[in-house]
Amino acid sequence: MYCEADLHTHTVASGHAYSTVKELAEAAADKGLKLIAITDHGLRMPGGPHEYYFHNITALPRKLGEVEILRGVEANIIDEEGHLDVPEGILERLDIVLAGFHSGVGFDGRSQEEYTRAALAALSHPLVHILVHPGNPDFPIDLEAVAKAAAANNKALEFNNNSFLVSRPGSLPRCQQLGRLAKQYRAPVVISSDAHIHTAVGNFVRAWQVVRGAGIGEDQIINLTAGRVKEYLGWHRRRSRAGRS
């Protein structure tokens, strides 16, 4: 096992995934994970969940068996201002917010400058914790600018195992470059499965190789331990509340 927590997983609610919360938790337990985040797609994702799903997400138990459950979302960045496709009131109630670019949500075919501005804005959003699959060549961004911003805002950059298997072809060279920049600027990183079926939960092999190949130390990997994840989310929660007071 490489990490104790998998912070990017999908259930049948995402529309193109194939397992339940219970199946994900059981698979995580079998692999020795202590924590998973349920992060189904945002509202604009074709076939994705309705807003009611997130209003009712408190129905998810905090623990299934020995595995702790975080309630989250993989929200879509939908414009240059870094706006997300999930209302702020919902984001505030979630434990963890992932943000990233996806096709088919109304923000396709833009320039590197536009995508970079959008990514930087999302990283400055007080309720966003992780920028997902930022090495995707379909949504080119200035990787150095993003790595600097992630470090400055204490926001994590994701190394997504799925990007090296079935999704986002061509991601490897950009992720390797991002890894070197994350090391240089000391940006926090997360290694995720992006599981769309329970058998993929906790599969970090390729992403781990990219991260360690870039020379990133274990002290930068947020989800190396469940305790570190809680500390990271707690720090952001306190910062967000202080900003609203």
ZIJO-V793952 format. One record per residue. SS is DSSP state (H for helix, E for strand, - for the rest). Layout:
BEGIN
ss->SS
ss->SS
END
This chain:
BEGIN
ss->-
ss->-
ss->-
ss->-
ss->E
ss->E
ss->E
ss->E
ss->E
ss->-
ss->-
ss->H
ss->H
ss->H
ss->-
ss->-
ss->-
ss->-
ss->-
ss->-
ss->H
ss->H
ss->H
ss->H
ss->H
ss->H
ss->H
ss->H
ss->H
ss->H
ss->-
ss->-
ss->-
ss->-
ss->E
ss->E
ss->E
ss->E
ss->E
ss->E
ss->E
ss->-
ss->-
ss->-
ss->-
ss->-
ss->-
ss->-
ss->-
ss->-
ss->H
ss->H
ss->H
ss->H
ss->H
ss->-
ss->H
ss->H
ss->H
ss->-
ss->-
ss->-
ss->E
ss->E
ss->-
ss->-
ss->E
ss->E
ss->E
ss->E
ss->E
ss->E
ss->E
ss->E
ss->E
ss->E
ss->E
ss->-
ss->-
ss->-
ss->-
ss->-
ss->-
ss->E
ss->-
ss->-
ss->-
ss->H
ss->H
ss->H
ss->H
ss->-
ss->-
ss->-
ss->-
ss->E
ss->E
ss->E
ss->E
ss->E
ss->-
ss->-
ss->-
ss->-
ss->-
ss->-
ss->-
ss->-
ss->-
ss->-
ss->-
ss->H
ss->H
ss->H
ss->H
ss->H
ss->H
ss->H
ss->H
ss->H
ss->H
ss->H
ss->H
ss->H
ss->-
ss->-
ss->-
ss->-
ss->-
ss->E
ss->E
ss->-
ss->-
ss->-
ss->-
ss->-
ss->H
ss->H
ss->H
ss->-
ss->-
ss->-
ss->H
ss->H
ss->H
ss->H
ss->H
ss->H
ss->H
ss->H
ss->H
ss->H
ss->H
ss->-
ss->-
ss->E
ss->E
ss->E
ss->E
ss->E
ss->H
ss->H
ss->H
ss->H
ss->-
ss->-
ss->-
ss->-
ss->-
ss->-
ss->H
ss->H
ss->H
ss->H
ss->H
ss->H
ss->H
ss->H
ss->H
ss->H
ss->H
ss->H
ss->H
ss->H
ss->H
ss->-
ss->-
ss->-
ss->E
ss->E
ss->E
ss->E
ss->-
ss->-
ss->E
ss->-
ss->-
ss->H
ss->H
ss->H
ss->-
ss->-
ss->-
ss->-
ss->H
ss->H
ss->H
ss->H
ss->H
ss->H
ss->H
ss->H
ss->H
ss->-
ss->-
ss->-
ss->-
ss->H
ss->H
ss->H
ss->E
ss->H
ss->H
ss->H
ss->-
ss->H
ss->H
ss->H
ss->H
ss->H
ss->H
ss->H
ss->H
ss->H
ss->H
ss->H
ss->H
ss->H
ss->H
ss->H
ss->H
ss->H
ss->H
ss->H
ss->-
END
